[in-house]
Amino acid sequence: MTPPTDIQNDLVDRLRHADRQGALSLLETWATVHGWERVVTEIIEPTLDQIGKEWWDKKKFTLAQAYVAAKVTEDIVLRLAEMKSTNRTNLEPKGPVVIGNIEEDFHALGRKMVGTFLRAEGWTVIDLGNDVPAAQFVDTAQEAGARVIGVSAMMMTSARNIKRVREEIDRRGLTGKIQLAAGGAIFSIAPGLLEDVGADGSAANALGSPKLFAELWDRSVALEANR
C-alpha cells in the first residue's frame, strides 16, 4: 500500500506543474481503493495545509498553482458530496443555517467545502460569501430563522474578528438561541483561539461540519425549551 505521505508528495508535484487532470487521476485512483472520505481527510487536507504554509512562509506556490489546487479540491469534494446525497434519499430538510467568511477574510475554499457537505446532508445553507461583517451574519440568521451561524477564517488577524459575531449575538439577547460555529486552518494550530473568539463549537474538518451543526442546532432548541 502506498503511504499517504507519498501520495501527498506526488499530488504536490502535480499541482506545482498545474496538472489538474493528473492530480485528479491520482486522487481518484487512491480514493477507489481507500475510500473517498479518507482521500479528503488524509490526502487533500494535509496537502492544502502544506501548500498554505509554503504560500505564506516561502512563497513557493504561485497564484495559478494555488488556483489549480482549489479546483482539484472542489472536484473531489463535489464528487464525495454527490455520493453522500445519492446514498441518503428522502432526507428531511434541515436548517436553515448561515455560513460565511468573517470580515477581512477572503479564503473561500474551506467555507465552500463546509457548505457542500451540509447540503449533502439536507441542510438549507445561506452562504454569505467572503468579508462578511458581524452584523450581517446575525441579521441574516434572524431573518431566516437560523439557529446556527458558521464563520470561517484562515489567518489569525481575521479570525479574531469572529469575536464581533459573538458580541453581536449577545448584544441582541440571542445567546444560546443562535449558536456560533467557527472554523479554518488557524484553529487547528492556535490553542485557545476557539474560546478567545467565543465560539460554541468547531469541527476538525469540513466532513465533520454536518454533525457539528446538528449538535449546535439541538443545543439551541434545548436551551430555548428550558427558558
Backbone bond lengths (Angstrom), bond angles and torsions (degrees), N, CA, C in turn:
res aa  C-N    CA-C-N  psi(-1)  N-CA   C-N-CA  omega(-1)  CA-C   N-CA-C  phi
1 M - - - 1.464 - - 1.534 108.90 -
2 T 1.316 115.88 131.15 1.458 120.23 179.21 1.517 110.00 -73.13
3 P 1.347 117.86 124.13 1.478 119.72 -179.21 1.522 111.43 -61.34
4 P 1.338 116.75 147.14 1.466 119.43 178.75 1.523 113.34 -55.86
5 T 1.357 116.48 -34.40 1.471 118.19 -178.95 1.518 111.34 -63.41
6 D 1.339 117.24 -35.15 1.466 120.38 177.88 1.529 110.67 -66.76
7 I 1.324 116.47 -41.07 1.462 120.57 178.18 1.524 109.64 -64.92
8 Q 1.331 116.64 -41.09 1.464 119.84 177.93 1.521 111.36 -59.99
9 N 1.329 116.36 -42.53 1.467 120.08 178.84 1.516 111.09 -64.00
10 D 1.341 116.42 -42.61 1.465 120.07 177.49 1.525 110.83 -62.69
11 L 1.339 115.45 -40.84 1.460 119.93 -179.50 1.522 110.73 -64.12
12 V 1.324 117.13 -45.50 1.462 120.88 178.97 1.525 110.43 -59.90
13 D 1.326 116.45 -40.98 1.466 120.29 179.71 1.529 110.95 -61.76
14 R 1.318 116.86 -43.31 1.469 120.15 -179.54 1.534 111.05 -69.05
15 L 1.318 115.83 -34.89 1.462 118.73 177.68 1.523 111.09 -69.54
16 R 1.333 116.54 -34.83 1.467 119.20 176.89 1.531 111.04 -61.07
17 H 1.334 115.57 -31.67 1.457 120.85 178.65 1.526 112.17 -91.18
18 A 1.354 115.68 8.93 1.472 121.64 -179.97 1.521 111.53 54.94
19 D 1.346 116.34 35.90 1.460 122.47 -178.22 1.530 108.94 -92.59
20 R 1.304 115.43 82.52 1.460 120.01 -176.61 1.525 112.03 -63.07
21 Q 1.318 117.34 -46.01 1.451 120.28 -177.81 1.525 111.35 -67.19
22 G 1.322 116.49 -39.38 1.457 119.75 178.08 1.518 111.75 -64.41
23 A 1.328 116.81 -39.83 1.463 121.08 178.09 1.523 110.70 -65.22
24 L 1.320 116.31 -42.67 1.464 120.12 178.75 1.524 111.35 -62.76
25 S 1.337 115.87 -43.65 1.460 120.21 179.74 1.521 111.13 -60.63
26 L 1.322 116.45 -42.28 1.463 121.56 178.81 1.526 110.88 -60.73
27 L 1.326 116.52 -47.35 1.454 121.25 -177.95 1.527 112.16 -68.40
28 E 1.324 116.84 -40.56 1.464 120.35 179.95 1.522 111.13 -64.18
29 T 1.332 116.69 -39.65 1.465 120.51 179.07 1.519 110.66 -64.05
30 W 1.340 116.87 -44.05 1.460 120.79 -179.63 1.522 110.57 -67.41
31 A 1.332 116.72 -41.00 1.464 121.15 -178.44 1.525 111.67 -65.60
32 T 1.305 117.46 -35.23 1.461 120.95 179.82 1.519 111.33 -61.08
33 V 1.323 116.09 -34.34 1.469 121.20 -178.93 1.523 111.75 -86.33
34 H 1.336 116.51 -42.96 1.461 120.41 -168.81 1.529 114.21 -106.24
35 G 1.319 117.74 -14.26 1.460 120.20 178.74 1.518 112.40 114.57
36 W 1.321 115.69 143.68 1.465 121.09 -175.70 1.522 112.50 -74.70
37 E 1.318 116.96 -32.77 1.468 118.02 176.79 1.525 110.33 -68.54
38 R 1.326 116.77 -39.20 1.464 120.32 -179.66 1.522 111.67 -65.79
39 V 1.337 116.91 -32.63 1.465 117.87 -179.90 1.523 110.51 -66.34
40 V 1.328 116.57 -29.43 1.461 120.05 177.14 1.521 110.60 -74.26
41 T 1.340 117.07 -50.16 1.462 120.55 -173.13 1.528 113.44 -77.68
42 E 1.339 116.96 -33.18 1.467 120.11 -173.23 1.519 114.00 -100.56
43 I 1.319 117.34 -20.41 1.470 119.49 -177.70 1.529 111.43 -116.19
44 I 1.333 116.56 -57.53 1.462 119.56 -172.75 1.526 111.90 -67.62
45 E 1.319 117.75 -50.36 1.468 119.45 -175.46 1.531 112.66 -63.06
46 P 1.341 119.77 -45.46 1.472 118.27 175.61 1.521 113.22 -62.68
47 T 1.332 116.29 -34.59 1.459 119.64 178.69 1.518 111.12 -67.20
48 L 1.340 116.85 -41.94 1.455 120.15 177.71 1.526 111.12 -63.95
49 D 1.343 116.35 -37.57 1.464 119.48 176.42 1.527 110.39 -61.28
50 Q 1.331 116.24 -43.40 1.466 120.52 179.17 1.515 111.31 -63.08
51 I 1.332 115.72 -44.95 1.457 119.95 179.72 1.531 110.14 -62.27
52 G 1.337 115.91 -41.97 1.454 119.37 -179.90 1.517 112.34 -61.77
53 K 1.329 116.50 -42.24 1.464 120.12 179.32 1.522 111.32 -65.71
54 E 1.330 116.36 -41.84 1.464 119.71 -179.96 1.530 111.28 -69.19
55 W 1.328 115.08 -31.73 1.469 119.17 179.00 1.525 110.51 -66.19
56 W 1.342 115.60 -47.53 1.460 119.22 -175.66 1.520 113.49 -80.58
57 D 1.347 117.07 -36.42 1.463 119.91 -173.95 1.519 113.87 -86.72
58 K 1.329 115.75 -41.26 1.460 118.79 -171.03 1.524 113.52 -123.81
59 K 1.311 116.48 -5.49 1.465 121.58 179.22 1.531 111.76 55.81
60 K 1.350 116.14 38.75 1.463 119.82 -178.43 1.522 112.60 -81.55
61 F 1.331 116.70 -20.75 1.457 120.44 179.59 1.517 109.81 -103.36
62 T 1.325 115.54 135.53 1.454 120.24 176.32 1.521 109.53 -84.04
63 L 1.306 116.18 167.08 1.458 120.58 177.42 1.526 110.70 -61.08
64 A 1.329 116.88 -38.58 1.470 120.95 179.39 1.521 111.42 -63.55
65 Q 1.331 116.63 -41.71 1.459 120.35 178.82 1.523 111.11 -66.39
66 A 1.321 116.72 -41.17 1.461 120.88 178.01 1.528 110.61 -63.59
67 Y 1.330 116.44 -35.52 1.470 120.73 178.34 1.527 109.97 -64.35
68 V 1.332 117.00 -44.11 1.464 120.43 178.85 1.527 110.25 -62.47
69 A 1.335 116.95 -41.62 1.463 120.31 177.96 1.525 110.85 -59.34
70 A 1.321 116.53 -41.44 1.466 120.86 179.43 1.522 111.35 -65.05
71 K 1.323 116.96 -42.14 1.468 120.54 -178.75 1.524 111.20 -68.15
72 V 1.337 116.97 -39.17 1.466 120.26 177.13 1.524 109.73 -62.33
73 T 1.318 116.41 -43.60 1.465 120.81 178.72 1.522 110.64 -61.17
74 E 1.309 117.29 -45.18 1.463 120.96 179.37 1.528 110.65 -60.44
75 D 1.339 116.64 -41.79 1.468 120.42 179.85 1.526 111.39 -59.38
76 I 1.330 116.40 -45.87 1.462 120.70 -178.12 1.526 110.99 -69.87
77 V 1.317 116.73 -43.40 1.464 120.46 -179.26 1.528 110.99 -62.90
78 L 1.317 116.76 -41.96 1.463 120.16 178.45 1.523 110.63 -63.67
79 R 1.340 116.84 -39.33 1.467 120.33 177.67 1.536 110.17 -60.96
80 L 1.325 116.20 -46.37 1.463 120.19 179.72 1.522 111.00 -64.57
81 A 1.316 117.00 -42.12 1.466 120.33 179.65 1.519 111.52 -62.70
82 E 1.321 116.99 -39.15 1.470 120.80 178.01 1.524 110.44 -62.88
83 M 1.335 116.06 -40.77 1.467 120.06 178.01 1.519 110.96 -62.61
84 K 1.339 115.42 -43.28 1.458 119.46 179.98 1.528 110.88 -64.01
85 S 1.324 116.86 -41.66 1.463 120.79 -179.88 1.523 110.95 -64.33
86 T 1.326 116.74 -40.53 1.461 121.65 -179.70 1.519 111.13 -64.35
87 N 1.326 115.82 -36.14 1.473 120.50 -177.90 1.518 113.23 -82.60
88 R 1.328 116.89 -4.13 1.460 120.32 -178.29 1.534 109.45 -126.60
89 T 1.313 115.32 74.70 1.458 120.36 179.92 1.523 109.99 -79.65
90 N 1.321 115.62 154.81 1.472 122.41 177.44 1.530 112.94 58.03
91 L 1.310 116.05 38.39 1.456 119.84 175.84 1.523 110.01 -70.09
92 E 1.330 115.97 136.01 1.458 118.86 173.52 1.521 108.68 -73.23
93 P 1.338 117.64 135.72 1.466 120.04 179.16 1.521 110.77 -60.31
94 K 1.328 116.19 140.91 1.462 121.85 178.67 1.525 108.33 -121.93
95 G 1.316 114.86 157.68 1.452 118.29 175.68 1.515 112.63 99.49
96 P 1.324 114.77 -158.42 1.468 129.78 10.21 1.525 112.89 -79.85
97 V 1.345 114.86 161.12 1.459 121.80 172.75 1.530 108.31 -130.60
98 V 1.320 115.01 159.12 1.465 121.20 -176.91 1.530 108.74 -117.39
99 I 1.333 116.80 132.57 1.460 120.31 175.62 1.530 109.78 -132.10
100 G 1.314 115.94 160.25 1.462 120.76 177.85 1.519 110.42 174.86
101 N 1.317 115.44 166.78 1.462 121.30 172.59 1.523 108.60 -90.65
102 I 1.311 115.36 135.96 1.451 120.29 -176.88 1.529 111.23 -64.50
103 E 1.302 115.75 161.89 1.463 122.65 178.34 1.529 110.80 -49.43
104 E 1.331 115.33 132.85 1.464 124.97 179.59 1.524 113.51 77.93
105 D 1.330 117.88 9.62 1.467 120.52 176.48 1.534 109.73 -117.20
106 F 1.340 115.26 131.83 1.467 120.65 -174.25 1.532 112.08 -126.34
107 H 1.327 117.94 18.71 1.463 121.67 -177.40 1.529 108.97 -93.40
108 A 1.321 115.41 91.44 1.463 121.73 -166.08 1.520 114.88 -82.36
109 L 1.335 118.27 -19.49 1.466 119.79 -168.76 1.525 112.56 -59.73
110 G 1.326 117.31 -48.09 1.460 119.74 -179.09 1.518 112.02 -60.39
111 R 1.323 116.05 -43.60 1.461 120.43 179.18 1.526 111.15 -61.98
112 K 1.316 116.68 -42.50 1.467 120.09 179.95 1.528 111.22 -64.59
113 M 1.339 117.05 -37.12 1.461 120.48 176.62 1.524 110.58 -62.80
114 V 1.329 116.15 -44.67 1.467 120.33 178.06 1.524 110.39 -59.11
115 G 1.329 116.91 -47.46 1.458 120.72 179.60 1.515 112.56 -59.90
116 T 1.322 116.83 -39.55 1.464 121.46 -179.97 1.525 111.03 -63.35
117 F 1.326 117.12 -45.80 1.464 119.90 -178.70 1.525 111.76 -71.78
118 L 1.327 117.52 -33.32 1.460 119.41 175.61 1.528 110.91 -63.97
119 R 1.315 116.61 -46.14 1.476 120.06 179.79 1.521 111.21 -62.35
120 A 1.342 116.61 -37.00 1.462 120.63 179.54 1.526 111.84 -63.40
121 E 1.344 116.31 -23.81 1.467 120.90 178.91 1.524 112.22 -97.18
122 G 1.336 116.51 8.30 1.459 120.07 174.22 1.514 116.15 96.81
123 W 1.337 117.10 4.74 1.462 119.61 -179.90 1.529 111.56 -77.13
124 T 1.312 115.85 141.72 1.459 121.50 169.96 1.521 107.03 -86.99
125 V 1.331 115.76 115.95 1.463 121.06 -171.96 1.517 110.48 -111.26
126 I 1.322 115.75 126.22 1.465 121.70 172.29 1.520 106.92 -103.18
127 D 1.323 116.45 107.85 1.464 122.14 -176.17 1.528 108.90 -99.80
128 L 1.331 115.70 114.02 1.464 120.82 -177.02 1.525 112.81 -86.42
129 G 1.328 118.39 -7.43 1.458 120.48 177.05 1.513 113.40 87.71
130 N 1.333 115.01 -151.59 1.466 122.22 -176.81 1.530 112.37 -94.61
131 D 1.346 114.79 160.45 1.466 122.07 169.59 1.533 111.52 55.33
132 V 1.329 115.54 52.72 1.469 120.90 -174.65 1.538 110.26 -97.73
133 P 1.324 118.64 123.81 1.470 121.40 176.79 1.526 111.44 -65.47
134 A 1.320 116.35 152.87 1.467 121.40 -178.11 1.523 111.99 -56.77
135 A 1.319 116.94 -44.17 1.460 120.02 -176.86 1.527 111.84 -62.23
136 Q 1.335 116.98 -33.64 1.467 119.47 -179.08 1.524 111.27 -67.24
137 F 1.331 116.93 -38.20 1.467 119.62 176.05 1.524 110.16 -57.27
138 V 1.328 116.33 -49.41 1.460 120.24 -173.95 1.525 110.86 -73.38
139 D 1.330 117.31 -38.92 1.470 120.32 175.73 1.526 110.52 -55.62
140 T 1.334 115.56 -48.56 1.467 120.45 -176.89 1.518 111.20 -65.43
141 A 1.330 116.83 -41.84 1.464 120.27 179.32 1.528 110.85 -61.67
142 Q 1.321 117.37 -42.36 1.465 120.54 179.20 1.526 111.28 -65.58
143 E 1.320 115.93 -43.09 1.471 119.83 -178.67 1.531 111.51 -64.80
144 A 1.339 116.51 -38.04 1.462 120.81 -174.80 1.519 113.05 -89.48
145 G 1.348 117.32 -13.10 1.453 120.17 -175.17 1.518 112.62 77.84
146 A 1.326 116.71 28.70 1.465 121.32 -179.30 1.524 110.62 -80.89
147 R 1.313 116.25 138.83 1.458 121.40 178.81 1.533 111.91 -99.80
148 V 1.335 117.75 -9.33 1.466 121.21 -178.49 1.522 109.30 -133.33
149 I 1.326 115.02 133.07 1.462 122.80 171.41 1.525 107.15 -115.00
150 G 1.330 116.66 127.84 1.456 121.65 177.16 1.519 109.87 -110.39
151 V 1.328 116.82 120.22 1.459 121.43 -175.63 1.521 109.55 -117.48
152 S 1.324 115.78 131.18 1.456 121.61 -176.75 1.520 110.91 -112.60
153 A 1.339 114.90 145.91 1.465 121.53 174.25 1.514 108.21 -154.96
154 M 1.323 115.88 145.63 1.464 119.48 -179.12 1.519 112.70 -103.67
155 M 1.340 116.77 -36.30 1.456 121.13 -174.89 1.533 110.89 -106.10
156 M 1.319 115.31 154.56 1.462 120.46 -179.90 1.525 111.98 -59.37
157 T 1.334 116.21 -40.47 1.464 119.82 -176.86 1.523 111.99 -60.77
158 S 1.327 116.59 -41.03 1.466 119.18 179.73 1.529 111.56 -82.95
159 A 1.334 117.34 -32.15 1.465 120.08 -178.76 1.522 111.45 -58.79
160 R 1.304 116.92 -36.28 1.465 119.75 -178.87 1.530 111.57 -63.78
161 N 1.331 117.23 -21.67 1.461 120.06 177.92 1.530 112.57 -69.02
162 I 1.337 116.42 -16.27 1.469 119.30 179.13 1.525 110.56 -62.65
163 K 1.310 116.73 -26.27 1.468 120.01 178.87 1.525 110.70 -59.64
164 R 1.323 116.91 -27.34 1.460 119.87 178.40 1.531 111.37 -65.44
165 V 1.334 116.41 -32.05 1.470 119.71 176.91 1.522 109.35 -68.21
166 R 1.335 115.52 -43.12 1.472 119.62 176.69 1.532 110.43 -57.14
167 E 1.317 116.04 -46.31 1.463 120.61 -178.47 1.524 111.39 -64.98
168 E 1.332 116.33 -36.88 1.468 120.28 -179.84 1.525 110.62 -68.76
169 I 1.323 116.81 -40.12 1.470 120.68 176.84 1.524 110.23 -61.23
170 D 1.319 115.94 -47.30 1.470 120.20 -177.43 1.529 111.61 -67.88
171 R 1.325 115.80 -38.82 1.476 119.85 -178.05 1.522 111.37 -61.64
172 R 1.327 116.69 -32.81 1.462 120.79 -178.44 1.530 112.47 -88.42
173 G 1.316 116.86 5.49 1.459 119.75 179.34 1.512 113.61 73.03
174 L 1.344 116.97 27.95 1.464 121.81 -176.45 1.521 112.78 -107.06
175 T 1.327 116.86 14.04 1.453 120.85 -179.88 1.525 110.25 -57.54
176 G 1.318 116.39 127.57 1.457 121.17 -178.86 1.514 112.48 89.57
177 K 1.324 117.18 -45.34 1.467 119.74 179.98 1.518 110.38 -65.99
178 I 1.336 116.47 -42.30 1.462 120.64 174.00 1.527 107.58 -108.51
179 Q 1.319 115.20 116.44 1.460 121.85 -179.73 1.534 109.59 -90.01
180 L 1.329 115.62 145.28 1.458 121.62 -176.22 1.526 110.46 -113.15
181 A 1.328 116.39 116.16 1.463 122.93 173.95 1.519 108.18 -102.65
182 A 1.322 115.85 139.88 1.461 120.42 178.55 1.516 109.13 -130.16
183 G 1.332 115.81 146.66 1.456 119.31 -179.93 1.511 112.09 -160.17
184 G 1.320 114.85 170.26 1.459 121.79 -177.60 1.514 109.35 138.05
185 A 1.317 116.04 161.92 1.455 120.81 -174.16 1.524 113.41 -56.19
186 I 1.307 117.46 -35.78 1.461 120.84 -174.76 1.528 112.09 -63.70
187 F 1.328 117.56 -27.59 1.461 120.24 -177.33 1.524 112.66 -70.88
188 S 1.330 117.22 -22.20 1.464 119.90 179.68 1.525 112.33 -82.53
189 I 1.320 117.33 -12.86 1.467 119.69 -176.82 1.528 112.87 -121.94
190 A 1.321 116.69 3.15 1.474 120.56 -179.32 1.523 109.45 -124.22
191 P 1.329 117.94 89.67 1.471 121.13 -179.87 1.525 111.35 -57.91
192 G 1.321 114.89 135.20 1.455 119.76 176.97 1.514 114.66 87.67
193 L 1.331 117.45 -9.13 1.466 119.11 -177.66 1.522 111.48 -65.31
194 L 1.318 116.71 -38.21 1.466 120.16 -179.46 1.526 110.60 -58.62
195 E 1.330 115.78 -43.95 1.460 120.28 178.51 1.532 110.69 -69.13
196 D 1.319 116.86 -37.95 1.462 120.84 -178.42 1.526 112.31 -60.19
197 V 1.347 116.63 -38.27 1.468 119.46 -177.97 1.527 111.54 -87.62
198 G 1.337 117.39 -4.40 1.460 120.65 176.13 1.510 115.48 79.22
199 A 1.344 117.04 24.64 1.463 119.89 179.82 1.525 111.17 -73.95
200 D 1.323 116.08 151.89 1.464 121.90 178.67 1.520 112.44 -89.12
201 G 1.334 117.26 -12.96 1.453 119.96 -179.98 1.504 112.08 177.48
202 S 1.345 114.97 167.32 1.454 121.68 178.41 1.522 108.05 -153.03
203 A 1.315 116.69 162.21 1.466 122.08 176.44 1.520 108.89 -117.08
204 A 1.330 116.08 151.02 1.457 120.68 -178.40 1.520 111.82 -65.69
205 N 1.332 116.81 -28.27 1.458 121.60 179.86 1.519 109.19 -159.17
206 A 1.332 115.28 176.15 1.466 120.05 -176.52 1.525 112.29 -62.52
207 L 1.326 116.89 -32.95 1.461 120.12 179.58 1.526 111.84 -62.66
208 G 1.327 116.32 -27.87 1.457 119.94 -179.58 1.514 114.41 -84.94
209 S 1.325 117.37 -4.20 1.468 119.83 -175.25 1.534 113.87 -65.45
210 P 1.339 121.08 -38.45 1.474 117.90 178.76 1.532 112.74 -60.99
211 K 1.330 117.01 -40.15 1.464 120.11 178.03 1.523 110.61 -64.50
212 L 1.337 116.49 -44.43 1.462 120.40 179.10 1.522 111.00 -60.12
213 F 1.314 117.71 -47.72 1.461 120.86 -177.30 1.535 110.80 -64.71
214 A 1.327 116.73 -35.83 1.472 119.78 177.15 1.525 110.74 -65.01
215 E 1.335 116.74 -41.94 1.465 120.51 179.20 1.528 111.14 -64.94
216 L 1.329 116.24 -42.68 1.461 119.47 -179.97 1.526 111.36 -68.33
217 W 1.317 117.44 -38.28 1.465 120.85 177.62 1.529 109.87 -61.34
218 D 1.331 116.16 -47.42 1.467 120.16 -179.79 1.533 110.72 -63.55
219 R 1.329 117.00 -36.51 1.460 120.61 177.86 1.520 110.79 -63.61
220 S 1.332 116.18 -41.06 1.458 120.48 178.37 1.520 111.28 -61.98
221 V 1.328 116.26 -44.99 1.465 120.93 179.98 1.531 110.64 -62.41
222 A 1.342 116.27 -43.44 1.457 120.65 -178.16 1.525 111.63 -65.66
223 L 1.333 116.62 -42.54 1.453 120.13 -179.67 1.527 111.30 -64.75
224 E 1.326 116.07 -39.56 1.465 119.56 -179.70 1.525 110.59 -67.97
225 A 1.337 116.39 -36.28 1.457 120.06 -178.90 1.520 111.59 -68.57
226 N 1.322 117.02 -27.53 1.460 121.17 -176.83 1.526 113.62 -89.65
227 R 1.324 116.22 -0.08 1.468 118.59 -179.27 1.525 111.33 -81.74
